[in-house]
Amino acid sequence: MRVRPGTTADLDAIYTLRHDVYAVELGQHLANREGRLDDAADVSTEFLVAERGGELIGFIGVTSPTSPRYAIEKYLPRSRIPLDFDRGPYEVRALTVAPAHRHGPVALLLMRAAWDAVRSAGGESIFVMGRAGAVEMYRKVGLKPLGVSFVAGSVSYEVMAATVAEIGSHSAKWKDLSDRLAEGRLGEEPAPIVEPGGVRASNVYHGGAFFDAIGDGFDDLSRRHGVISADVLDAWFPPSPLVVATLREELGWLLSTSPPIYGDGLVRAISEVRRVPAESVVLGAGSSALIFTALSRWLSPSSRVLILDPMYSEYEHVLSSVVGCRIERLTLDPANGFRLDPDHLAAQLSSDYELVIIVNPNNPTGIHLPAADLRAALASTNSETRVWIDEAYIDYAGEGMSLETFAAASSQVVVCKSLSKVYALSGVRAAYLVAPRVLAADLQAVTPPWAVSLPAQVAAVRALQDPTYYRDRYAETRVLRANLRRGLSKLAPWNVTEGVINSVLCLTTPEMPTAAAIVSACRVEGLFLRDWPLARSSLGMRALRVSVKDDATNVRIVETLGRVLALLMGP
């Protein structure tokens, strides 16, 4: 791969890629038959392009202060932008990366090239129009929000700026990438910052964009009251009163005291409630900690792994970007309600995969394969294959659905359980897995001391002591989810899938705006939803996941989506 100055011969490819991203994918502009999107501001822009094997895979533009006008002036007058234009700031614009290359360092290298170009020209400062989903990436390279935002089409933007020196102070990692590029050592290995306009890998694979509105500096937490965080699957209900009372009464001590080193009390509680041997339990600060630890330890770049498609995309990130192993997919058909065929699964399990990963109930579809059907399929597993079953949301499926005891008694099955999601403890992070004793011991040997905080250990133990409270909340969730599905189904001719977890999945039709366009427009209204614009998933740009909230908030979600769809689709 190389980054070079663009030429007029690159314009066709630039305009085509821009149309694919900003018209088709993001819905900022109307799609057109020609499949090209140019811009009057391009005549004042110097493009830098990234190419691989002769194919243009990304571009970025630089507009100098000597140009007649900046691109941002299409949306905002200079009087609204708190910049000293007399000092000649440079505008860096239109950072765009082709979908197939968003899991590598392309965006970062293009930003580095633009910074180099401005610095070489003697520029002192840079400003950008940061797309809402890319603000965190721009922060990473040193740019800071100026407190000015605007909406273009269905996409919201934040104006950001920094001096060339400030950006340079963030560029150590850029230098390493650039050196490897110059030496021909740069493949498609992942970088910590990716995507069109750039998004951190963590934001690619998770929700949580609502903190863009609240502020991750936590200076005014009251802002949360103006936000609906339906882009994550946190519980809509509070923790058990036992949990809340204990934390409230002992908070000072809990925060200032080191926890039991290996969480033995929490392990005993899990063992007793879940009826599994304590030796088979491994604790972690959330299921992601367990996923990163186990998969990184058990797999190598030569490993062959089967995953479901679609499925919780943390797994693909770890497999491809952390381990770098070979991934194969068992695609779930939306026409069949995304249901996992146990016979098809059994056939795949008999193959020679090193690991098979199953999320059950699935996320984002919410569809659950009953325990008896899954156990039957597992009987066909190749003796050399390990099976990882993610049961983060199994409690929503009803009692007796977990395969924890099955896993503990097996030789090759691991069940990963979140205590955060179903017990309303997402803020303190607690999880565990149940595995055969040999596999559990292998992970316990590399689990650091104090892996789970004292507030998390105490909260989890108290939650496990109050099954009736949570059983009632899961029953309420079923009612709330059904009502939410009915409300969403009336808004548009889309397919709304209701599974067993605390969300519903909406699939847009070709006549509707993309999911990304809907998500972007909803954020302007304070509603944060989840789409998959960057994931290499069969969902493509059609899927929109909406988390279940309390009844009043669900009504607000439906009303807001109704207004947004009416605006985007017209009468």
C-alpha positions in Angstrom: 0.0 0.0 0.0 1.2 3.6 -0.6 -0.1 7.1 0.0 0.6 9.6 -2.7 -0.6 13.0 -4.1 -3.8 12.7 -6.1 -4.0 13.6 -9.8 -6.9 14.4 -12.1 -6.7 10.7 -13.2 -7.9 9.8 -9.7 -11.0 11.9 -9.7 -13.3 9.3 -11.2 -12.4 6.8 -8.4 -12.6 9.5 -5.8 -16.1 10.6 -6.9 -17.3 7.0 -7.1 -16.0 6.1 -3.6 -17.5 9.3 -2.2 -20.9 8.4 -3.7 -20.7 4.9 -2.2 -19.9 6.2 1.3 -21.7 9.6 1.6 -24.8 8.9 -0.5 -25.4 5.1 -0.3 -23.9 4.3 3.1 -24.4 7.4 5.2 -27.3 9.1 3.4 -25.8 12.5 3.6 -26.5 13.1 -0.1 -29.0 11.6 -2.5 -27.8 8.6 -4.5 -27.7 9.1 -8.3 -27.7 6.9 -11.3 -24.2 7.8 -12.3 -22.8 6.6 -8.9 -20.5 9.7 -8.7 -20.5 12.5 -6.2 -18.4 15.6 -6.9 -18.2 18.8 -5.0 -17.7 22.4 -6.0 -15.1 22.7 -3.2 -12.9 20.1 -4.9 -11.4 22.7 -7.3 -9.7 24.3 -4.3 -8.7 21.0 -2.7 -5.4 19.0 -3.1 -6.2 15.3 -2.7 -4.0 12.6 -1.2 -4.9 9.1 -2.1 -4.1 5.6 -0.7 -3.8 2.8 -3.2 -3.2 -0.9 -3.1 -2.4 -2.9 -6.2 -3.3 0.0 -8.4 -6.8 0.4 -6.7 -7.7 3.6 -4.9 -8.8 2.6 -1.4 -9.1 5.9 0.3 -8.5 9.6 0.0 -8.3 12.9 2.0 -8.4 16.5 0.9 -6.4 19.6 2.0 -7.7 23.1 1.3 -5.2 25.9 1.8 -6.0 29.4 3.2 -5.3 30.9 -0.2 -8.3 29.2 -1.7 -11.4 31.3 -2.5 -13.4 29.5 0.2 -13.3 26.5 2.5 -15.7 23.6 2.1 -17.1 24.2 5.6 -18.5 27.5 4.3 -21.3 25.6 2.5 -22.7 24.9 6.0 -21.5 27.7 8.3 -20.4 31.3 7.9 -16.9 32.2 9.2 -18.6 34.3 11.9 -19.9 31.1 13.6 -16.5 29.4 13.6 -14.2 30.3 16.5 -11.0 30.3 14.5 -8.6 33.1 13.6 -9.0 33.0 9.8 -6.4 35.8 9.5 -3.8 33.3 10.6 -4.5 31.1 7.6 -5.7 27.7 9.0 -5.7 24.7 6.6 -8.9 22.7 6.2 -8.5 18.9 6.1 -11.6 17.3 4.7 -13.4 14.3 3.2 -11.3 11.6 4.9 -12.8 8.5 3.2 -11.8 4.8 3.3 -13.3 2.0 1.2 -15.3 -0.5 3.4 -12.9 -3.5 2.7 -9.9 -1.6 4.1 -11.4 0.0 7.3 -9.9 -2.6 9.6 -6.3 -1.5 8.7 -4.2 1.7 9.1 -5.4 3.5 6.0 -7.3 6.3 7.7 -4.4 7.0 10.1 -1.9 7.1 7.2 -4.0 9.5 5.2 -4.3 11.8 8.3 -0.5 11.6 8.7 -0.1 12.5 5.0 -2.4 15.5 5.3 -0.6 16.7 8.4 2.7 16.4 6.6 1.4 18.4 3.7 0.2 21.2 5.9 3.4 21.2 7.9 5.6 21.2 4.8 3.6 24.2 3.4 4.3 26.2 6.6 0.8 25.9 8.0 0.3 26.5 11.7 -3.2 25.0 12.3 -5.7 22.6 10.9 -9.5 22.3 11.3 -11.9 19.6 10.2 -15.6 18.8 9.9 -15.7 15.8 12.2 -18.6 13.4 11.4 -20.3 12.4 14.7 -19.1 8.8 14.6 -15.5 10.0 13.9 -15.1 12.6 16.6 -13.2 10.2 18.9 -10.7 9.4 16.0 -10.0 13.0 15.5 -9.4 13.5 19.2 -6.9 10.7 19.1 -4.8 12.6 16.6 -4.9 15.8 18.7 -7.9 17.7 17.3 -10.3 19.3 19.8 -14.0 20.2 19.4 -14.7 24.0 19.1 -18.2 23.7 20.4 -19.8 24.2 17.0 -21.9 21.5 15.3 -24.2 21.3 12.3 -26.2 18.8 10.3 -25.7 18.0 6.6 -28.4 15.8 5.1 -28.8 13.1 7.7 -25.3 13.4 9.1 -24.2 15.5 12.0 -20.7 17.1 12.2 -18.5 18.7 14.9 -16.0 21.4 14.0 -12.6 20.5 15.4 -9.2 22.1 15.3 -5.6 22.0 16.6 -2.2 23.5 15.8 0.2 21.5 13.7 2.5 21.2 16.8 -0.3 19.8 18.9 -1.1 17.2 16.2 2.6 16.4 15.9 2.8 15.6 19.6 0.3 12.8 19.0 2.2 11.4 16.0 4.6 8.8 17.5 2.4 5.9 16.3 2.1 7.6 12.9 5.9 7.6 12.5 6.0 3.8 13.2 3.3 3.2 10.6 4.9 5.5 8.0 8.3 3.9 8.5 6.8 0.5 7.9 5.0 1.8 4.9 8.3 3.2 3.4 10.1 -0.1 4.1 7.4 -2.2 2.5 6.5 -3.9 5.8 3.0 -2.6 6.0 0.2 -5.0 5.2 -3.4 -4.8 6.3 -2.6 -5.3 10.0 -5.1 -3.5 12.2 -4.3 -0.1 13.6 -6.0 1.3 16.7 -7.8 3.9 14.6 -9.7 3.0 11.4 -12.6 3.8 9.1 -14.0 6.5 6.8 -13.5 9.6 8.6 -11.9 7.4 11.2 -13.3 5.5 14.2 -11.5 3.8 17.0 -11.7 0.0 16.8 -13.6 0.0 20.1 -16.4 2.2 18.6 -16.6 0.0 15.5 -17.5 -3.0 17.6 -19.6 -1.5 20.4 -22.4 1.0 21.0 -21.9 3.7 23.6 -21.8 6.7 21.2 -24.3 8.4 23.6 -21.3 9.5 25.6 -20.5 11.9 22.7 -23.5 13.8 24.0 -23.0 13.3 27.7 -19.3 14.0 27.5 -16.6 11.4 28.5 -15.0 14.0 30.7 -18.0 13.6 33.1 -18.2 17.4 33.7 -22.0 17.4 33.6 -23.7 14.1 34.1 -27.1 15.7 34.1 -26.8 15.7 30.3 -27.8 12.0 30.4 -31.4 13.0 31.0 -31.6 14.5 27.5 -30.2 11.3 25.9 -31.8 7.9 25.2 -28.9 5.4 25.1 -30.6 2.7 23.0 -27.4 1.8 21.3 -26.1 -0.5 24.1 -27.8 -3.5 25.7 -27.5 -2.3 29.3 -30.5 -3.3 31.4 -33.4 -0.9 31.4 -34.1 -1.6 35.1 -31.9 -0.8 38.2 -29.9 -3.4 40.1 -31.6 -5.4 42.8 -32.4 -3.3 45.9 -30.0 -5.6 47.8 -27.2 -4.4 45.5 -28.1 -0.8 45.8 -28.5 -0.8 49.5 -25.2 -2.5 50.1 -23.3 -0.2 47.7 -24.9 2.9 49.2 -24.2 1.9 52.8 -20.6 0.9 52.2 -19.5 2.9 49.2 -16.6 4.8 50.8 -15.1 1.5 52.1 -15.7 -0.3 48.8 -14.0 2.3 46.8 -10.9 2.6 49.1 -10.3 -1.1 49.8 -8.5 -3.7 47.7 -10.7 -6.6 46.8 -10.1 -10.3 47.6 -7.2 -11.1 45.3 -8.9 -13.9 43.2 -12.5 -13.2 44.0 -13.0 -16.5 45.9 -16.2 -15.4 47.6 -17.8 -14.5 44.2 -16.6 -17.8 42.8 -18.3 -19.7 45.6 -21.5 -17.7 45.1 -21.5 -18.6 41.4 -20.7 -22.2 42.1 -23.6 -22.5 44.5 -26.2 -20.7 42.5 -25.2 -22.1 39.1 -24.4 -25.6 40.5 -21.0 -25.8 38.8 -17.6 -26.7 40.4 -15.7 -23.7 41.7 -12.6 -25.1 39.9 -14.4 -24.6 36.6 -15.1 -20.9 37.2 -12.9 -18.1 35.8 -13.7 -14.5 36.7 -13.2 -11.4 34.5 -13.9 -7.7 34.5 -16.7 -8.1 32.0 -17.0 -10.8 29.3 -14.8 -8.8 26.9 -11.9 -9.3 29.3 -12.5 -13.0 29.2 -12.8 -13.0 25.4 -9.5 -11.2 24.9 -7.7 -13.3 27.4 -8.9 -16.7 26.3 -8.9 -16.3 22.5 -5.5 -14.6 22.5 -4.1 -17.5 24.6 -5.7 -20.4 22.8 -5.4 -19.3 19.2 -2.7 -18.3 16.7 -2.6 -16.8 13.2 -2.7 -20.4 11.8 -6.0 -21.2 13.7 -9.2 -21.8 11.8 -12.3 -20.5 13.6 -16.0 -20.7 12.8 -18.3 -17.8 13.8 -22.0 -17.0 13.2 -22.9 -14.2 10.8 -24.4 -12.0 12.1 -23.0 -12.2 15.7 -21.6 -10.0 18.4 -18.7 -8.4 16.5 -16.2 -8.2 19.4 -15.3 -11.8 18.4 -14.4 -10.9 14.8 -12.4 -8.0 16.1 -10.3 -10.2 18.4 -10.0 -13.0 15.9 -8.9 -10.7 13.0 -7.3 -7.7 14.6 -5.7 -9.2 17.7 -5.0 -12.8 16.9 -5.0 -12.6 13.1 -6.4 -16.0 12.5 -8.6 -17.4 9.7 -12.3 -16.8 10.1 -15.1 -18.8 8.4 -18.8 -18.0 8.8 -22.0 -19.8 9.3 -24.5 -17.3 7.7 -27.9 -17.0 9.3 -30.7 -16.2 6.9 -33.0 -13.3 7.6 -35.7 -15.0 5.5 -35.6 -17.8 8.1 -35.7 -15.3 11.0 -31.9 -15.6 11.6 -32.5 -19.0 13.2 -29.6 -21.4 13.7 -30.3 -24.8 12.2 -29.1 -27.4 14.7 -28.5 -30.0 12.0 -26.4 -27.5 10.0 -24.5 -26.5 13.1 -23.8 -30.2 13.9 -22.4 -30.7 10.5 -20.0 -27.7 11.0 -19.0 -28.9 14.5 -17.8 -32.2 13.0 -15.3 -30.3 10.9 -11.7 -29.6 12.0 -12.1 -26.1 13.3 -9.8 -25.2 16.2 -12.6 -23.1 17.7 -16.3 -22.6 17.0 -18.0 -19.6 18.6 -21.7 -19.5 19.2 -23.6 -16.6 20.8 -26.8 -17.9 22.3 -29.1 -16.0 22.4 -27.6 -14.3 19.5 -26.7 -10.6 19.5 -27.9 -8.6 17.5 -30.7 -10.9 16.3 -31.9 -12.0 19.8 -32.7 -15.5 18.4 -32.2 -18.4 20.8 -31.4 -22.0 20.1 -33.1 -24.1 22.8 -30.7 -25.9 25.2 -31.8 -29.3 24.2 -31.2 -28.6 20.5 -27.7 -27.1 21.2 -26.7 -30.0 23.4 -27.7 -32.4 20.6 -25.7 -30.5 18.0 -22.6 -30.5 20.3 -22.6 -34.3 20.3 -21.2 -34.1 16.8 -18.2 -31.9 17.8 -14.8 -33.0 16.5 -12.6 -34.2 19.3 -9.9 -31.5 18.4 -12.4 -28.6 18.4 -13.2 -26.3 21.3 -16.6 -24.7 21.4 -17.1 -21.3 23.0 -20.8 -20.4 23.9 -21.5 -16.8 24.8 -24.6 -16.7 27.1 -24.5 -13.1 28.0 -28.3 -12.8 27.6 -29.4 -16.3 28.4 -31.3 -15.3 31.5 -33.8 -13.5 29.3 -34.5 -16.8 27.6 -35.9 -18.4 30.8 -34.7 -20.8 33.4 -32.9 -24.0 32.5 -31.5 -22.7 29.2 -27.9 -22.3 30.2 -25.3 -25.0 29.3 -23.0 -24.1 32.3 -23.2 -27.5 33.9 -22.8 -29.2 30.5 -19.6 -27.2 29.9 -18.1 -28.0 33.3 -18.6 -31.7 32.7 -17.3 -31.6 29.1 -13.8 -31.8 27.8 -14.0 -29.0 25.2 -17.0 -26.7 25.8 -16.7 -23.2 27.4 -19.7 -21.1 28.5 -19.0 -17.3 28.9 -21.5 -15.4 31.1 -21.9 -11.7 31.8 -23.0 -10.6 35.2 -23.1 -7.0 33.9 -25.9 -7.1 31.4 -28.6 -9.3 33.0 -28.0 -8.0 36.6 -27.9 -4.3 35.6 -24.2 -4.1 36.6 -22.7 -2.8 33.4 -21.0 0.1 35.2 -18.9 -2.1 37.5 -18.0 -4.9 35.0 -18.2 -8.5 36.1 -18.4 -11.7 34.3 -17.2 -15.4 34.5 -16.8 -18.4 32.3 -17.4 -22.1 33.1 -15.0 -24.5 31.4 -13.6 -28.0 31.9 -11.2 -27.9 34.8 -8.1 -28.2 32.7 -9.1 -25.3 30.5 -10.2 -23.2 33.5 -6.9 -23.8 35.2 -5.0 -22.7 32.1 -6.9 -19.4 32.1 -6.7 -18.9 35.9 -2.9 -19.1 35.6 -2.8 -16.0 33.4 -5.6 -14.1 35.2 -4.1 -11.1 37.0 -4.8 -10.6 40.8 -7.6 -8.2 41.6 -9.1 -8.7 38.1 -12.6 -7.8 39.4 -13.1 -4.7 41.6 -14.5 -4.8 45.1 -17.7 -2.9 44.2 -18.2 -5.4 41.3 -17.6 -8.5 43.5 -19.9 -7.3 46.2 -22.6 -6.2 43.7 -22.5 -9.5 41.9 -22.8 -11.6 45.1 -25.8 -9.5 46.2 -27.4 -9.9 42.8 -27.0 -13.6 42.8 -28.8 -13.6 46.2 -32.0 -12.0 44.7 -33.2 -14.2 41.9 -36.9 -13.3 42.4 -36.2 -9.6 41.7 -34.5 -10.4 38.4 -36.9 -13.0 37.3 -39.7 -10.4 37.6 -37.6 -7.9 35.6 -37.1 -10.5 32.8 -40.8 -11.1 32.6 -41.4 -7.3 32.3 -38.8 -7.2 29.6 -40.8 -9.6 27.5 -43.9 -7.3 27.7 -41.9 -4.2 27.0 -40.1 -5.8 24.0 -43.3 -6.9 22.4 -44.8 -3.4 22.8 -41.7 -1.8 21.3 -41.8 -4.2 18.3 -45.4 -3.4 17.6 -44.7 0.3 17.8 -41.7 0.1 15.5 -43.5 -2.1 13.0 -46.1 0.6 12.4 -43.5 3.2 11.4 -42.2 1.8 8.1 -42.3 -1.2 5.8 -39.3 -2.8 7.4 -38.8 -6.2 9.0 -38.7 -6.0 12.8 -37.3 -9.2 14.4 -38.1 -9.9 18.0 -36.0 -12.5 19.8 -35.6 -13.2 23.5 -33.1 -10.5 24.6 -33.6 -6.8 25.5 -33.7 -5.4 22.0 -35.3 -5.7 18.6 -33.6 -5.7 15.2 -35.0 -3.6 12.3 -34.0 -4.4 8.7 -34.6 -1.6 6.3 -35.9 -2.1 2.8 -34.1 -0.8 -0.4 -36.6 2.0 -0.6 -35.7 3.3 2.9 -32.7 5.3 4.0 -29.7 3.3 5.2 -29.5 2.3 8.8 -26.5 4.7 9.2 -28.5 7.6 7.9 -31.3 6.9 10.3 -28.9 6.5 13.2 -27.1 9.8 12.3 -30.4 11.7 12.1 -31.7 10.2 15.4 -28.5 11.4 17.2 -29.4 14.9 16.5 -32.7 14.2 18.4 -30.8 12.7 21.3 -31.7 9.2 20.4 -28.8 6.8 20.1 -29.3 3.5 18.2 -26.9 0.8 16.9 -26.1 0.0 13.3 -23.2 -1.9 11.7 -21.7 0.4 9.0 -18.2 -0.9 9.5 -18.7 -4.6 10.4 -18.0 -7.2 7.7 -21.3 -8.8 8.4 -24.2 -10.1 6.3 -26.3 -7.3 7.8 -24.6 -4.8 5.6 -26.1 -1.3 5.8 -29.7 -2.5 6.5 -29.7 -3.4 10.2 -30.7 -1.2 13.1 -30.8 -2.5 16.7 -33.1 -0.8 19.3 -32.6 -1.6 22.9 -35.6 -2.1 25.2 -36.2 0.6 27.7 -39.0 1.3 30.2 -42.4 1.9 28.8 -42.3 5.8 28.7 -38.8 5.7 27.1 -39.9 3.2 24.5 -42.8 5.5 23.5 -40.2 8.3 23.1 -38.1 6.0 20.9 -41.0 5.2 18.6 -42.1 8.9 18.4 -38.5 10.1 17.6 -38.0 7.4 15.0 -41.3 8.3 13.5 -40.3 11.9 13.1 -36.9 11.0 11.7 -38.3 8.5 9.2 -40.9 11.0 8.0 -38.1 13.6 7.5 -35.9 11.2 5.6 -38.5 9.5 3.5 -40.9 12.4 2.9 -44.7 12.1 2.6 
